[in-house]
Amino acid sequence: DLDEELWKLGIPAKTKHNEVAPAQHELAPIFETANVAVDHNQLTMEIMKKVADKHDLVCLLHEKPFEGINGSGKHNNWSMTTNLGDNLLDPGKTPTENIQFLVFLMAVIKAVDEYADLMRVSAASAGNDHRLGGNEAPPAIVSIFLGDELTEVLKSIENNTYFGNHSSIQLETGAHVLPHFIKDTTDRNRTSPFAFTGNKFEFRMLGSSASVAGPNVILNTAVAEALAQFYEELKSAEGDDMEHAVHELIKRAIKKHKKIIFNGNGYTDEWIQEAEKRGLYNLVSTPDALPAFIEEKNMDLFIKHHIFTKDEIYSRYEIFLENYIKTIEIEAKTLKEMVTKDFLPSAAGYAAETAENAQSMKAFAASVPVSKAEELVNFLGNIYEKLSIELDILSEEIQQVESREFVQETADYCHKTLLSTMENIRCLVNLAEEKIPDEMLPYPTYDTLLFSV
């Protein structure tokens, strides 16, 4: 049904399969030109919701709807082709193709290294903050995965040494010959946010609810700037000098930008420490990331290439922050209402019922032990008291959010203070839920939600 609805609109939906989490599914289209793909992706999200509703289901595009279970994201497959359809990120089989590939590869590496903060901004949202860094989502640190083989090729170029490929064939990089890469050698590090996958890059930080327009605008602009700088360096070279100039340019680019390349496990604490040593950004939250949008170097990039004016940059920065604040504020108010009106009465009701049952048993036979029942009643009573205190704190913090004037300061407050209180409330509710029977809970349990489809 979904395929038919998408095909009616000319959206080339192709691959569909179950994903890791219960009731989680993946849909992938055939690759298209970026601007068409962006529009089709937006339509796909809309159609998915409508088709789900038609079948009495709900399509959740939230990045992390369930704690402890894989979140949902998008993989933005990106490459560059000529007007004749030649892929500039395909290593090819001839020396000429190899040189071309290396120049464009290094342009991408340079762009991602110099504008990693903008790449992180492009994936920033309240929902995605819950997802990044766990359960097969990439970390918040932007790095590039090239695979061992391609990384060794770049090392050999940097050091003017020979490269022996996996078939033990010696290739002299001085002659600019590269192996034809096998996809499997570059494809499976799922902890990498930006991975080379044979003839394209895959940007994996994006959240499932996000438009893919912003990330592609940023990536295209950053790569355009890198290529423009390469052109300035090479435009005066001719003949044999051109070949030498290209080789030296590639070497310089590798030396300067190799710090962004990381083929290891992005989930480890060691990588966080290593990334700090390398001087890479670790922008954990949306309020941490968004100020990068108005960094001077980033504004200069957008203005130089006529993407945004200064006013447009600042307006977007403030809109992104306001969206974040409103999202957290709505979630806080929703949590407060759910716990106050539904969960607390449920907990109190079960505590009262347990106390009443214990009294009845004791009245029937004085020797009946009721210490565990009393323990449960006391436990739920303590949870009730703690939740009431936390809800009062949350109410005050919501008022603080509404009274603050500066959006960056308010967003920081939401992240550091409001979310912390919300997490405290969640933990208390979770503790009580373990004791309360399903039929007395006001909402479906994870079991019901995840395994009833």
N, C-alpha and C positions, 0 to 999 in steps of 0.2 A: 504493500500500500504506500509506504513512504517513497520507495523507488519510483513508483508511477507518478506520484505527486511532484517529485523533483524533476523527473524526466519531462513532464509536461512543461516545465519552466526552462528546459534546456540545461539543467544542472546535471553534469555527467557523474552522478553517484555510482560508485563501483563496489568497493570492498566493504563488507560488513562482517563483524564477528563479535563473539562475546569477549569481554575484557575480564580483568582479574577480579574485580569486586562483584558481588551478587547483583544481578539486574543491571549491570553496567555493560554498555555496548559501544563499539567503535564504528564510525562511518568515515570512509575516505573517498574523495572524488578523483577523477583523472586530472592530472596537472593541467593548468591553463595559464594564460597570460595574467600577470599579477592583478591588474585592475578588475578584470572579469572575475577572477577567482575570489577577490575580496567581496564583490557584490553577491556572488553565488553562495559564499559562506554565510553572509548575513541572511540571505533568503533561506538557506538550509536550516538555520537555527529557528527561524519563524515557522517553517513548515513542520519541523520535528515536533514543536510544541502543539501545533494544530492537529497533527495526525495522532499524537499521544492522547490529546483531549477527546478526540473522536472515538477512541477505544477505551475511554474511562481510565486512562493512565495519565501520569504527569511526567513530562520530560524535564529532569533536573539538570540545569546547566550551571549550577553552583559548583565552584571549584573543589569544595570539601564539605559535602552535605553530611557525611558521617565520620565521626572521630575514629581514628585507628584503622580506617579502611581507605584504600586507594582513592585519591581524588581524581578530578577530570580536567584534562587540559587539551591543548591543540598542538599539533606539530606543523610548523610552518616550513614547508619544503621550498627552498629558494635556490635559484641558479640564474645564470645570465646566458642569453642566446643572441646570436646575430639575427639580422633581418632575413637571413636565409635558413634559419633554424639550427645553426651550429651551436652546440653547447660549449661555452667558454670555460666551463669547469670540468670538462671531460679530459682526462690526461692524454688521450690519444695514443697513437703508435709511432708517430714520426718525430724527429728532432724539432721541427718547426712547431708542431702541435704541442710538444712538451714545453717549449719556451713560452708559448702563448698561455698555456695552462698555468705555469709557475707565476707569470706576471699577474694574472687575474686572481690566482689563489692568494698571493701575497697582498694584493690589494684588499681582499676580504679580511685577511688576518690583521692587517694594519688598521682597517676601519673598525673592526670589533675591539681591538686593543685600545685604540684612541677614544672610542665612543662607547665603551662597555657600560658606562653609567647611563647613557641614553637607552641602550638595549634593555637594561634593567627597568628603566622607567616605562618602556613600552609594554612590560608585562606586569606592571604594578596595579593592584586593586585590592580591596578589602578581602574579597573571597580568595584571591590567589595567595595572599599572605599566609593563609592556613595551609596551603598545599605545598609551596616550594620548600624543598629540603627533606622530603620524606615520602615513603611509599611509592617509589619509582618516579617521583617527580624530581626534576633537577634541582640543585641548590640555588640559593640566591646569588651566589658568586658567578659572574659570567666568565666562562673559559671556553676554549675551542678544543674539541677532540678531533684528531687527524688520523688516529690509528698508528700502530708502531711502524708500519712500512713507510708511510708517507713522512712521518716524523724523522725517520732515519735518512730519507732522501734529503730533507732540508738540512739535517745535521751535516751530511756529506758535502753539500754545496757550501755551507758556511765554513767548513774546515778544509775545503779543497781536497777531499779524500774520495776514495772509490766507494761505490755502493754495491753491495752484493745482495740481490733480492732473495726471496724465499726459495727460489729454485736453484740457488747457488750460482747464478749467472752473474759475472762481474760486469757492472755497468759503470763506465767512466762518466761522472757527472760533468766533467769538463767538456764532453761531447754532447751534453744536454739530452741524454737519453733516459727516459723513465720507464718503469714497468707498467703494464696495463693492470690496474688495481682490481683485485677481486672484491666484490662488495662485502663479503663476509668478514674481511679483515678490517673493515672500517665501520661496522654498522651497529654493534650491539652494546656499546657503553651507554646504558640508559640513564646514568647519573650525569651525563654531560648536557649542559644547556644548549650548546651549539656544536653540532657534530657533522663532520664530513662523511657522507654516505655513498662514496663511489663517484658520483658526478654532480653532486648538489650538496648543499648544507641543510641541516634540519634544526630549526630553532624551536626548542621544546619547552620554553618557559611559559608560554602563553596559557592563560586560563581559558576554561571551556566557554565562558560567557563573553569573552572579549571579541571585539572587532579585530580582524587581522590587518586593517588598513594602517594603523599607527606603526606597528613593528616594521612593515614593509617600507613605509615612508622613511623611517629612520635608517634602516639598513641600506636602502637604495641611495639615500643622500650621503651617508658615510662612505660607501664604496665609491660613489661618484667623486667625492672629494679626494679619496686615496688615488684614484686613477688620474684625476686632474694633476695631482702632485707628481705622479709618475711621468705623465706626459711632459711636464715642465723640465724634468730631469733628462728626458730622452730626446726631446725635439730637435736638438742640434746635432745629434749623432747620426752618422751615415755609414753604409757599407759594413766593413769588418768592425769599425768602431761601434756600430749599433749593437752587434752581438756582444762585444766586451762590455759596453755600457749597461746592457740589460742584465748580464751576468753579475756585474758589480752592484747594480740596483737591488737585485734579488738577495744577494749576500747581505747588504746593509739592512734590508728590510727584515731578514731573518734574525740578525743580531739584535735589532732594536725591539722586535715585537714577539720574540719566541716565548716571553714570559706568560703570554696569554694561552699558550698551548699546554694542555694537561690531559693525559690519557688515562689517568688513574681513577680511583673511586672518589667521587665528589661528596659522598656522605660522611667521610671520616673527619674526626677532629684534626688529624694531621694535615689534611688538605686546607682547612681553615687557617691553620698556623702558617702553612706554606704559602697560601695566597696572600696573607698579610706580609710575609717576607718579600714576595714578588711585587708588592705594591698594588695588588688588584682590589677592586671595590668589593665590599661585603655589605650591601645595602639590604638589611634584613626585612624591613617593612616598607610599606608604601610611603609613609611620612619621611622615612630616611631617604628614599629614592627620588621623590619628586623634586626636591630643590635642584637636582642635577639638570632639570629641564631649563632652568634659568641661569645655569653657569655660563660665563662669558664665552668660552670656547664653543659651547653647544649652540648658543644664540647666534654666534658668528657663522656657524655652519649653515643654519637654516636661512639666515638673512642672505648670505653669499649666494646660495643656490636658489633664491627666490621661492622658498617653501613656505615660510611664515615671516611676517613682519614682527618687529619687537613687541608691538601691542598684542598681536595674535598669540605670541609665545606666552606672554604674561597672563592673558585671559585663559588660555588652556591650562596653564599651571594652576590657576585659582579654581577653575572648574573641576579639574582632577581632584584637588584637595577637598572641595565642597562635596563632590560625589562620595569621597571616602568618609567624610564626617557624617553625611546624611545616612550612609549605609550603616555605620557603626551605631549611630543614634537610634535608627529604626530598630536595629537588632536589640539594642539595650532596652528600649521601651517594650518591644515584643516579649523579651525574656521576663521583664518585670511583671507584665500583665499575665503571662502564662503561669508563672510561679505563684503570684499573689492570688489570682482568681481560680486557678485549677489545681496546682500541685499542693500548695499548703493545705487546702481543705481535704484533699485526698489523704495526705499524710496524717492530718489530725483525725480524720474519720477512721483510718485503720488503727491508729493508736487508741482511740476511744473504744473501738470494737474489741481490740485485744484486751484492754483493761476490763471491759464489761464481761468478756468471756472468762477472764481469770477470776473475777469476783464470783461469777456463777459457779465455776468449778470449785472454788474454795468454799462457797456456801453449801454445795452439794456434799463435799467431803473435805473436812479440814486438813486431812493428810495429803491432799493432792498438791504436788510441788508446782508453784507458779513463779519461781524466781526468774526463769528465762522469759516469761511473758512480761514480768516487771522490767526486766533488763531491756526488752524490745521497746516497751512504752517509754522508758527513760531515754533510750537512744533516739527515738523519733521525736520526743519532746525537745531534746538538745538540738537536733537538726532544725526543728521548727524555729527555735529561738535564734540560732545562728543565721538561718536564712532570713528571718525578719530583720535582723541587724544589718546584714549585707544588702538587703533590698532598700533599707533606709539610706545606706551609703550610696547605692546606685542612683537613687532618686536625686540626691544632692549633686552627684557628679553629672547627671543629665542636665540639671539646671545650670551647672558650671559651663557645660558645652554650649548651651543656648545663649549664655550671657557673654561669652568671649567674642572678641572683635576680630582678631587676626587669625586667618585660616591656617597658616602653618603651625602656629602655637596651639590652635584647637585640635588639629590633626594629631600632633604629638601627644597632647593630653588624652585624646581618645585611645591612642595606641598604648601609652604607658600606664594610664590610670583606669579608664573605663573598661578596657578589655580585661585588665587584671581582676577587677571586681566581678565582671561577668564570668570569668573562669572560676573564681571562688564559689559563685552561686552554682555553676554547673557541677562542680565537684561535690558539693553538698547534696544536690538533687540526685546525682548518681549514687551516692552512698545510701540515700533513703530508698531509691528505686530497687536496690538489691533486696530490700526487706519487705516491700509492699507487693501483694499479689497482683498479677497482670490485670485482673478484672476490676481492681480498685484504682488503677492508674488512669489519669485523665487522657493520656495519649498512647498511641500504639508503641510497642517496644521495637527495638532494632530487629529482633527476630521477625516480627510481623511485617515490618516495612520492607525488609530485605529479601525475605524468603517466601513472600506470598504471591509474587508475580510469576 
